[in-house]
Amino acid sequence: MTRLRLLIVLVISLSLASIARAQQSSIQHSPHNLSASGPGQIRATSEQEICVFCHTPHNAAPITPLWNRSMPVQAYTVYSSNSLVAQPGQPTGSSKLCLSCHDGTIALGSVLSRSQGIEMVGGMTTLPPGHKANLGTDLSDDHPISFRYDNYLATRNPKLRPPQQLPLQVHLDRNSELQCTSCHDAHNDQWGKFLVMDNSHSQLCNSCHNQGTTTIAGHVECASCHQQHTAPSGPYLLTGKTVTETCLPCHNGGNPPQGKNVQLAMRTISMHNTNPPVNLKSNAPANVACNDCHEPHTIAADAAVAPNISPKLGAVAGVNAAGATVPKAQYEYEVCFKCHSAPNASQPTITRQIVQNDVRLQFAAAAVSFHPIEVAGKNPNVPSLKPGLSTGSMIYCTDCHSSDTGAVAGGAGANGPHGSNNAPLLVAPYTTFDNSAESAVAYALCYRCHERSSIIGNQSFPAHSLHVVEKQTPCSVCHDSHGISSAQGTSTNHAHLVNFDINIVQRDPVTGLLEYRMTGNGAGQCFLTCHGVAHSPRSYAVGTPLTGGSVGAAIAPLGAPKIAAPKIAAPKKSVRH
């Protein structure tokens, strides 16, 4: 094709596009042309006038602009939500004009200038119930209208732009009220849905709303998740009945751009409950919705270093290490603390000697011992750590609590604490039942960070092999994996995460004690009864035989056979998600 032909084709294409746009911008070619010549299914049987359905030059109502319809009564259920600063009242101004057709109470052909109503095709009178244009008299599931949008409102709600920043197409009604006509132009349908401007990439929505930015393509368009009218969720204006129902249609493992299969993970044995969301820092039931952990308007696909929050969570609120609510969490654990710290008590799965329902206190920097969620651990000697990890390493809550089918677990599913077949929502198996045979699988969670050969080789404690392998005593019998609060334990009695499972360990019958005592680096004593064997006390030191009690022959720590480490994916040293 020659350049001339290309130029001709281009000119013709542009001309046709201009003609089409001009036609769309004319009410004649829009659904608001209700005359017999109108393009839609809702139209008159014989009436040829177009403007008469709304306007008349004579006998008009005393309402601008020459209104030809009766006004609806003030009987609407108005929009209200706990996040709305403005308080809309009954519809006013131009919104009432729109509702004279769109609330479904007044016949479309009922006009003031005619003694008889205009007959519509099919005997239709009002917009039929269920029609997308029939909003009904319940406006609680529609974008709020008829409220004052001024600088005072924008100051109180920083997610709204100041009114002086609105584009020219978005205008406010008298008294600076936002009305239907702020978003819709009843005479111009060139952008579809009678919008006042192009809403590609949510331009119109972002004219008023300042929600932040996201690099996730599916989250750029507000319409991917929100429905401005007759929304199934009510005041949240979501396309689903709940937040979770709105998210899962995309995060169901479909082809790109859909996300990984979160939906599948949430059908597992242990999962985050997705009933109506938890109210931050309340005594609400233990359930959670996607937006309790993710702020969908600001998420990104970048990685993060522990303990910093993953960009995939976005600018979500949290509870910091001091227990204070923060509007934007800096660290992943602050998001977890929203639900797993006081006053929302967590329910421990092990019956402990020291009971603590506030996970925040267990992980606190001042705690006696803890896994390094907030700060690096206190123990400078942990010989079992896998290569790439050190006593200065930090980890995430989601290094342990995550989907067992996610990439962090070696699978192809979605990471994160959505659901797992390992309770309580663990990325790998962690046996807590007494008399369980030791294996690479039974304690796969522990062996993600700790070398199995080192643990069973007694390099940390000279009786690990005796307890875990021979006596089949679970790790959880002695160790509380979160930590021990400084208000409840001491550095002498509760170092190394020692907090006994009292369903299995009882008091020593000789001394009456149920106690662990650290007597030095790699040395300690236990006063207890376990599996019917009294420790009154039983003393140990790494590198020496066990003494005391009546357990039988001690196992030398360095003489034990080496066991090959299992091939279990360990968490990365610093980068996650």
Stockholm file with secondary structure:
# STOCKHOLM 1.0

chainA/1-577         MTRLRLLIVLVISLSLASIARAQQSSIQHSPHNLSASGPGQIRATSEQEICVFCHTPHNAAPITPLWNRSMPVQAYTVYSSNSLVAQPGQPTGSSKLCLSCHDGTIALGSVLSRSQGIEMVGGMTTLPPGHKANLGTDLSDDHPISFRYDNYLATRNPKLRPPQQLPLQVHLDRNSELQCTSCHDAHNDQWGKFLVMDNSHSQLCNSCHNQGTTTIAGHVECASCHQQHTAPSGPYLLTGKTVTETCLPCHNGGNPPQGKNVQLAMRTISMHNTNPPVNLKSNAPANVACNDCHEPHTIAADAAVAPNISPKLGAVAGVNAAGATVPKAQYEYEVCFKCHSAPNASQPTITRQIVQNDVRLQFAAAAVSFHPIEVAGKNPNVPSLKPGLSTGSMIYCTDCHSSDTGAVAGGAGANGPHGSNNAPLLVAPYTTFDNSAESAVAYALCYRCHERSSIIGNQSFPAHSLHVVEKQTPCSVCHDSHGISSAQGTSTNHAHLVNFDINIVQRDPVTGLLEYRMTGNGAGQCFLTCHGVAHSPRSYAVGTPLTGGSVGAAIAPLGAPKIAAPKIAAPKKSVRH
#=GR chainA/1-577 SS CCHHHHHHHHHHHHHHHHHHHHHHHSGGGSTTCCSTTCSSSSCBSSCCCSGGGTBCSSSCCSSTTTBCSCCCCSCCBCCCCTTCCSCCCSCCHHHHHHHHHHTSCSCTTCCTTCSSCCCBGGGCCSCCTTCTTCCCSBCTTSCCCSEECSHHHHHHCTTBCCGGGSCTTSCCBGGGEECGGGTBCTTCCTTSTTBSSCCGGGHHHHHHBCCCCCCCHHHHCGGGTBCSSSCTTGGGCBSSSSHHHHHTTTSSSCSTTSCCCHHHHTTSSEECCCSSCCCTTSCCCSCCCHHHHCCTTSCCCCCEETTBCCGGGCSCCEECTTSCEESSCSBHHHHHHHHHSTTSCCCCSSCBSSCCCCHHHHHCTTSSEECSSSSCCSCSCCTTBCTTCCTTCCCCGGGTSSCTTBGGGTSSBCCSTTEESSTTTCSSCCCCSTTCCCCTTTTTTGGGTBCHHHHHTTSSCTTHIIIIIISCCCGGGTBCSSEECTTTCCTTTSGGGBCCBTTTEECCTTTCCCEEEEEETTEEEEEEEETTEEEEEEEEETTSCCBSSSSCSCCCTTTSCCCCCCCCCCCCSSEEC
#=GC SS_cons         CCHHHHHHHHHHHHHHHHHHHHHHHSGGGSTTCCSTTCSSSSCBSSCCCSGGGTBCSSSCCSSTTTBCSCCCCSCCBCCCCTTCCSCCCSCCHHHHHHHHHHTSCSCTTCCTTCSSCCCBGGGCCSCCTTCTTCCCSBCTTSCCCSEECSHHHHHHCTTBCCGGGSCTTSCCBGGGEECGGGTBCTTCCTTSTTBSSCCGGGHHHHHHBCCCCCCCHHHHCGGGTBCSSSCTTGGGCBSSSSHHHHHTTTSSSCSTTSCCCHHHHTTSSEECCCSSCCCTTSCCCSCCCHHHHCCTTSCCCCCEETTBCCGGGCSCCEECTTSCEESSCSBHHHHHHHHHSTTSCCCCSSCBSSCCCCHHHHHCTTSSEECSSSSCCSCSCCTTBCTTCCTTCCCCGGGTSSCTTBGGGTSSBCCSTTEESSTTTCSSCCCCSTTCCCCTTTTTTGGGTBCHHHHHTTSSCTTHIIIIIISCCCGGGTBCSSEECTTTCCTTTSGGGBCCBTTTEECCTTTCCCEEEEEETTEEEEEEEETTEEEEEEEEETTSCCBSSSSCSCCCTTTSCCCCCCCCCCCCSSEEC
//
